[in-house]
Amino acid sequence: MLGQILRFDFRFKSLASFTSTALQRLPEDAMVKSLSAFANNGIRHPEAEQRLRAASDLPDADWRTLHVCLHGWWLSAYLPGHSQELIRVAQRLEEMGHRNANVAFRRATALRHIAIEEMNTDFLDMAFDAMNEAFDLAGPDPDVNQDYVRERELVALTYSLIRVGNQ
């Protein structure tokens, strides 16, 4: 529980310290490994990418563990290939039957980043679709929906910038 609290408060150093101790007691625990990878990503540890990828690939990772990894990849725009990893982890979650608004929201973010890399608005059309899915799946929580609206606006802005750049 403490690990999740530290994760949602973005207290990366505290979470890294907590999971370092927890890994000594539970070295094979998938959730502890994913929280550790999340923390290492947040403090930009040199092995953050490797640890996040390893946690994302754990065969015993359940949907909760994969959501921690998805959250980590979402915060890792500085890592090469983060967009593809976001989509890959989102697909794993969906294959487990865990398709929800946050999965769609984070898939939209990945598609927006790919659109920028490729200068291709086709990915933005998919991002708009993912955001519409997120809105459809989301509950009536104004704080969460504000995040979704901000992402949708970033998709729209990116669309405009790519169109201007392609002229």
Backbone as a ProteinNet text record, in pm:
[ID]
protein_1_A
[PRIMARY]
MLGQILRFDFRFKSLASFTSTALQRLPEDAMVKSLSAFANNGIRHPEAEQRLRAASDLPDADWRTLHVCLHGWWLSAYLPGHSQELIRVAQRLEEMGHRNANVAFRRATALRHIAIEEMNTDFLDMAFDAMNEAFDLAGPDPDVNQDYVRERELVALTYSLIRVGNQ
[TERTIARY]
81.3	0	86.6	192	280.3	343.6	381.2	440.4	347.9	220.7	124.4	103.6	102	87.6	205.3	325.9	444.7	442.8	393.7	384.2	291.8	171.9	74.3	108.1	195.8	245.8	372.9	421.1	541.6	663.2	673	786.1	886.6	954.3	1039.9	1154.7	1223.3	1336.4	1289	1179.3	1125	1080.8	1019.3	974.8	1094.5	1200.5	1321.1	1380.5	1384.5	1436.2	1347.1	1216.8	1122	1133.2	1138.1	1142.4	1278.1	1383.9	1514.7	1510.5	1450.2	1434.8	1338.1	1226.8	1125.5	1180.2	1266.2	1323.3	1415.9	1475.8	1558.8	1473	1351.9	1261.1	1178.3	1145	1058.4	1121.5	1235.8	1310.1	1237.6	1138.4	1068.6	929	891.7	757.3	742.2	647	628.4	588.4	501.5	459.5	575.9	655.3	770.7	868.8	889.9	980.4	927.7	796.3	740.6	746.1	717.8	728.8	873.4	967.9	1109.1	1148.3	1103.1	1131.9	1069.3	945.8	878.2	960.4	1005.1	1084.4	1215.4	1282.8	1410.3	1391.8	1279.1	1248.1	1231.6	1160.6	1135.2	1260.5	1359	1485.2	1587.7	1544.4	1628.7	1757.3	1741	1851.6	1906.2	2038.9	2096.5	2036.6	1986.8	1928.2	1775.5	1718.2	1571.8	1502.7	1551.1	1487.4	1492	1608.2	1624.8	1532.7	1525.2	1442.6	1294	1255.6	1114.7	1073.2	1161.9	1132.7	1124.4	1216.9	1215.3	1087	1045.4	921.6	801.1	803.2	692.4	681.6	792.4	796.4	783.3	764.1	753	636.8	663.6	556.8	444.3	475.9	373.5	310.6	333	275.6	124.5	51.6	-93.3	-128.5	-257.5	-298.9	-255.3	-250.3	-207.4	-59.3	19.3	162.4	184.2	109.2	124.2	77.4	-20.1	-60.2	52.3	127.9	243.5	345	369	462.6	411.7	282.7	223.5	242.3	219.8	238.5	384.9	476.2	618.5	656.1	609.4	639.9	577.3	460.5	392.8	477.9	552.7	638.4	780.9	802.9	940.7	965.2	909.5	928.1	1075.7	1160.8	1304.3	1373.8	1305.5	1366.6	1332.3	1429.9	1399.9	1304.4	1209	1117.1	1006	992.5	890.6	749.1	724.6	589.8	552.4	645.9	619.7	598.3	673.3	656	519.7	477.7	344.7	237.2	246.5	147.5	155.7	275	292.4	232	258.3	203.5	51.3	3.2	-142.2	-206.6	-141.5	-195.2	-198.3	-93.1	-92.7	-210.6	-234.5	-347.1	-479.6	-493.1	-617.1	-635.6	-525.7	-533.2	-575.8	-545.1	-588.2	-734	-796.2	-933.2	-943.5	-833.8	-834.2	-819.2	-923.4	-928	-1006.7	-943	-1013.7	-970.8	-1024.1	-999.9	-851.7	-781.9	-640.2	-555.4	-590	-517.2	-535.5	-658.5	-685.7	-615.4	-620.5	-555.7	-405.8	-343.5	-198	-160.9	-248.8	-226.5	-232	-324.4	-334.8	-205.6	-149.7	-23.4	87	94.2	195.9	177.3	53.9	25.9	60.9	37.3	74.4	225.8	300.8	447.2	496.7	435.6	473.8	442.3	328.7	293.2	399.1	450.4	555.7	682.2	721	842.1	832.1	714.4	693.6	641.6	602.5	537.5	420.1	335.8	228.3	98.7	0.2	-126	-213.1	-180.9	-259.5	-256.4	-141.9	-131.3	-216.6	-234.4	-318.7	-465.8	-504.7	-642.4	-667.1	-569.5	-581.4	-580.2	-502.4	-498.4	-633.4	-694.9	-829.8	-927.6	-918.3	-1006.3	-981.4	-854.3	-821	-874.6	-867.3	-920.5	-1072.4	-1139	-1284.3	-1319	-1239.8	-1259.9	-1238.6	-1135.2	-1108.9	-1228.2	-1281.8	-1397.9	-1518	-1536.9	-1649	-1635.3	-1511.7	-1487.5	-1472.2	-1446.6	-1421.1	-1550.5	-1535.6	-1648.1	-1662.3	-1755.9	-1782	-1687.7	-1558	-1459.7	-1395.5	-1436.6	-1385.4	-1233.2	-1168.4	-1022.2	-954.3	-1003	-946.9	-980.1	-1103.3	-1144.2	-1066	-1021.7	-937.6	-807	-748.6	-626.9	-654.6	-767.4	-802.6	-824	-889.7	-911.8	-777.7	-685.4	-552.6	-481.8	-490.6	-427.3	-493.1	-625.8	-696	-652.9	-635.4	-589.9	-446.9	-361.6	-225.8	-229.1	-319.3	-335.5	-378.3	-476.8	-524.3	-414.3	-337.2	-226.5	-120.9	-88.7	9.6	-38.4	-167.1	-226.3	-201.1	-227.7	-207.2	-60.9	27.2	170.2	223.8	179.6	225.9	172.3	47.1	-8.8	70.4	104.4	182.8	322.8	382.3	515.7	521	409.9	405	369.1	344.2	308.8	429.8
-119.1	0	127	126.7	243.3	269	160.7	177.1	249	215.4	281.4	427.6	453.7	592.1	676	623.9	696.2	712.7	612	619.8	733.1	737.5	838.9	978.2	986.4	1116.6	1156.6	1070.9	1095.3	1122.7	1048.6	1059.9	951.6	975.6	874.5	829.4	922.3	884.8	800.2	839.8	762.8	624.9	618.8	490.6	402.1	460.5	382.5	324	403	354.6	243.7	265	166.4	34.5	42	-81.5	-150.3	-74.5	-136.5	-230.2	-184.1	-267.3	-382	-351.8	-454.6	-565	-529.4	-630.6	-726.9	-682.5	-772.3	-880.3	-843.5	-938.6	-1017.4	-954.2	-1016.3	-1002.2	-1067.3	-1043.8	-1088.1	-1172.8	-1221.5	-1162.6	-1069	-1012.2	-916.6	-946.5	-867	-722.8	-701.6	-565.7	-484.4	-543.4	-471.4	-438	-531.5	-505.4	-392.1	-391.4	-285.8	-150	-146.6	-20	28.6	-63.6	-27.6	31.2	-33.1	17.4	155	172.7	302	409.5	378.1	474	506.4	403.8	426	509.8	492.2	576	721.2	739.7	875.1	950.4	878.3	944.8	939.9	887	877.2	799.6	688.3	597.1	547.6	527.5	483.1	351.7	267.4	140.2	143.8	262.4	276.3	204.5	225.4	163.8	11.4	-42.4	-187.5	-243.1	-175.5	-223.8	-213.5	-107.1	-90.7	-195.5	-220.4	-323	-461	-491	-620.8	-637.6	-532.3	-539.6	-557.1	-492.2	-502.9	-642.7	-715.1	-847.9	-962.3	-932.1	-1039.1	-1132.2	-1261.7	-1354.9	-1362.4	-1332.5	-1339.5	-1203.7	-1106.1	-973.5	-980	-930.9	-922	-782	-754.6	-625.8	-508.5	-526.1	-416.7	-383.6	-487.6	-470.5	-402	-444.7	-385.1	-239.9	-204.1	-62.9	23	-30.4	42.9	62.9	-41.7	-31.1	67.1	59.2	152.2	296.2	319.9	452.3	495.3	402.3	432.9	470.1	391.9	424	557.2	587.5	713.9	832.6	813.9	920.5	916.4	840.4	818.8	867.7	980.5	1032.9	1054.2	1062.7	1082.1	953.1	838.7	711.5	677.8	631.6	591.5	471.4	474.4	362	357.9	465.1	462.2	450.2	509.4	503.8	360.9	290.2	151.6	64.8	93.3	17.9	47.1	172.6	207.6	127.1	122.3	49.2	-100.4	-152.2	-295.6	-334.7	-256.1	-286.7	-268.1	-165.2	-145.7	-267	-320	-439.5	-559.2	-574.9	-685.4	-672.6	-550.7	-528.3	-561.7	-517.9	-543.7	-693.1	-763.6	-909.4	-980.5	-919.4	-974.9	-939.4	-863	-820.1	-696	-623.9	-504.9	-380	-352.4	-232.5	-127.9	-15.2	89.9	226.9	330.9	466.7	503.7	463.4	498.4	428.7	307	235.8	310.8	349.7	424	559.8	627.8	758.4	749.2	648.3	635.2	586.1	507.2	468.6	593.5	683.9	809.2	890.3	896.2	967.8	905.9	773.4	705	736.4	731.6	759.1	903.8	995.7	1136	1148.2	1080	1085.5	1022.6	912.7	849.6	943.6	1012.6	1108	1216.7	1262.5	1365.1	1307.9	1187.3	1125.2	1102.1	1060.2	1025.5	1143.1	1253	1366.9	1316.4	1236.7	1168	1180.9	1249	1272.5	1147.3	1042.2	918.1	866.7	881	837.3	925.1	1051.3	1140.1	1103.7	1057.3	1009.4	892.3	803.1	692	743.3	849	906.5	968.8	1037.8	1092	978.8	870	754.8	699.5	690.8	640.5	735	864.9	959.5	948.9	930.8	912.8	787.1	682.8	560.5	588.9	665.6	699.6	774.5	869.6	943.9	851.1	758.5	664.5	572.7	533.4	439.3	506.4	636.2	707.4	728.7	732.6	766.2	917	960.9	1105.1	1171.7	1164.2	1223.2	1343.5	1466	1585.7	1597.6	1555.8	1566.9	1478.6	1355.8	1264.1	1313.5	1353.7	1399	1522.1	1604.4	1718.6	1671.8	1565.7	1509.6	1462.9	1398.2	1348.3	1464.2	1570.1	1686.9	1749.5	1758.3	1814.4	1730	1597.7	1511.9	1531.2	1539.7	1560.6	1692.7	1795.4	1924.3	1914.7	1836.2	1815.7	1742.2	1646.6	1576.6	1676.2	1761.8	1861.4	1959.6	2005.5	2097.2	2031	1906.9	1833.2	1819.2	1794.6	1784	1913.3	2026.7	2157	2178.4	2147.5	2168.7	2080.4	1957.4	1868	1915.1	1956.9	2009	2128.1	2221.5	2339	2296	2200.5	2152.6	2077.9	2019.1	1944.8	2030.9	2162.4	2250.4	2295.8
0	0	0	83	87.9	-48.7	-117.4	-250.1	-346.1	-344.5	-433	-393.1	-264.1	-218.3	-268.5	-250.9	-297.4	-448.6	-519.1	-665.4	-707.5	-650.7	-691.8	-640.5	-540.9	-496.1	-570.4	-659.6	-740.1	-650.8	-543	-450.1	-488.1	-599.2	-660.7	-570.6	-505.6	-419.7	-301.9	-240.4	-127.5	-173.3	-291.6	-345.3	-379.2	-433.1	-464.1	-336.5	-230.9	-103.1	-47	-49.1	1.2	-75.6	-208.1	-287.7	-278.4	-253.7	-234.4	-113.9	-7.2	112.7	85.8	20	-7.2	-97.5	-192.8	-282.6	-207.9	-99.9	-19.6	46.5	83.5	148.6	47.5	-64.9	-165.9	-304.7	-329.1	-453.5	-580.7	-570.9	-690	-706.5	-619.1	-622.7	-740.6	-828.6	-950.9	-920.2	-822.1	-789.3	-734.1	-646.8	-591.4	-703.6	-794.1	-907.2	-995.3	-1021	-1106.2	-1036	-906	-832	-827.4	-814.4	-816.4	-952.3	-1058.3	-1193.2	-1213.4	-1166.3	-1175.2	-1103.7	-981.5	-904	-974.2	-1025.5	-1094.8	-1220.5	-1286.1	-1401.3	-1357	-1245.4	-1196.7	-1156.3	-1102.1	-1063.6	-1177	-1290.4	-1410.7	-1383.5	-1316.4	-1289.4	-1423.7	-1436.1	-1563.2	-1616.1	-1527.4	-1570.8	-1572.8	-1571.9	-1565.9	-1681.5	-1802.2	-1918.5	-1908.7	-1875.5	-1863.7	-1755.2	-1642.3	-1531.1	-1563.2	-1629.8	-1665.7	-1769.3	-1864.3	-1964.5	-1899.6	-1808.6	-1739.9	-1658.9	-1589.7	-1511.5	-1603.3	-1718.5	-1814.4	-1873.2	-1874.1	-1935.6	-1835.9	-1708.6	-1608.7	-1644.6	-1651.3	-1688.6	-1585.1	-1458.5	-1354.3	-1322.9	-1409.7	-1389	-1408	-1308.3	-1321.9	-1373	-1384.4	-1441	-1353.6	-1222.2	-1134.5	-1158.9	-1169.7	-1195.9	-1330.9	-1431.1	-1564	-1567.3	-1484.6	-1477.4	-1420.1	-1325.3	-1272.6	-1385.4	-1463	-1575.4	-1680.6	-1711.7	-1808.6	-1761.4	-1634	-1576	-1589.4	-1564.3	-1578.2	-1720.4	-1817.5	-1957.7	-1997	-1943.5	-1973.3	-1927.7	-1819.2	-1765.9	-1821.2	-1925.9	-1971.9	-2114	-2148.5	-2284.4	-2318.3	-2217.2	-2240.6	-2286.1	-2274.5	-2313.5	-2458.6	-2535.6	-2673.4	-2673.9	-2762.6	-2776.2	-2672.9	-2594.6	-2489.1	-2545.6	-2660.1	-2719.1	-2755.8	-2816.9	-2854.2	-2730	-2622.9	-2499	-2436.1	-2439.9	-2389.6	-2461.8	-2592.8	-2671.8	-2642.7	-2629.2	-2602.3	-2467.7	-2364.1	-2231.2	-2232.9	-2302.1	-2314.3	-2381.4	-2484.6	-2551.8	-2457.8	-2376.7	-2278.4	-2182.5	-2135.2	-2044.9	-2112.9	-2236.5	-2309.8	-2334.9	-2363	-2381.9	-2254	-2138.8	-2009.6	-1979.6	-2069.6	-2047.2	-1961	-1948.1	-1862.9	-1948.6	-2023.7	-2107.8	-2028.4	-2000.1	-1927.7	-1980	-1919.2	-1967	-1960.2	-1853.1	-1842.7	-1948.2	-1982.3	-2087.9	-2219.8	-2250.7	-2374.6	-2372.7	-2261.1	-2244.4	-2269.3	-2211.5	-2227	-2366.3	-2428.8	-2568.6	-2656.8	-2628.8	-2705.6	-2694.1	-2573.8	-2554.9	-2641.2	-2641.1	-2722.1	-2869.8	-2915.7	-3057.1	-3093.4	-3001.4	-3025.6	-3040.3	-2955.6	-2964.8	-3095.6	-3135.8	-3262.5	-3378.8	-3372.2	-3478.1	-3490.9	-3377.2	-3380	-3442.3	-3400.3	-3453.4	-3603.6	-3648.5	-3789.1	-3872.7	-3804.7	-3872.1	-3956.9	-3894.3	-3964.6	-3884.9	-3942.5	-3872.4	-3863.6	-3938	-3925.7	-3781.6	-3715.6	-3576.3	-3485.1	-3524.4	-3444.3	-3458.2	-3576	-3591.6	-3495.8	-3483.6	-3389	-3244.9	-3218.6	-3084.6	-3048.5	-3143.5	-3119.4	-3087.4	-3162.6	-3135.7	-2995.1	-2956.3	-2822.8	-2715.1	-2738.2	-2640.1	-2631.4	-2745.5	-2741.3	-2661.4	-2677.5	-2600.1	-2451.1	-2418.5	-2278.4	-2218.5	-2292.4	-2242.9	-2224.2	-2317.9	-2307.4	-2186.2	-2154.5	-2045.2	-1908.7	-1909.1	-1784.1	-1706.3	-1577.9	-1491.7	-1481	-1400.7	-1386	-1285.3	-1310.4	-1220.2	-1289.1	-1251.1	-1319.7	-1316.8	-1207.1	-1199.4	-1302.7	-1316.7	-1416.4	-1556.7	-1577.4	-1710.1	-1754.4	-1660	-1696.1	-1759	-1704.3	-1763.6	-1905.8	-1925.3	-2058	-2155.7	-2109.9	-2195.7	-2234.3	-2138.3	-2169.7	-2275.3	-2263.8	-2364.7	-2500.4	-2502.7	-2629.3	-2693.9	-2610.9	-2663	-2716.3	-2651.5	-2703.2	-2837	-2850.4	-2978.1	-3085.7	-3053.4	-3150.3	-3187.9	-3089	-3115	-3202.9	-3172.3	-3252	-3395.7	-3412.1	-3546	-3623.1	-3559.4	-3625.1	-3660	-3566.6	-3590.3	-3702.8	-3707.9	-3815.1	-3949.3	-3953.1	-4079.1	-4127.9	-4039.3	-4075.9	-4122	-4049.4	-4084	-4216.4	-4256.9	-4383.4	-4502.7	-4480.2	-4592.4	-4668.7
[MASK]
+++++++++++++++++++++++++++++++++++++++++++++++++++++++++++++++++++++++++++++++++++++++++++++++++++++++++++++++++++++++++++++++++++++++++++++++++++++++++++++++++++++++

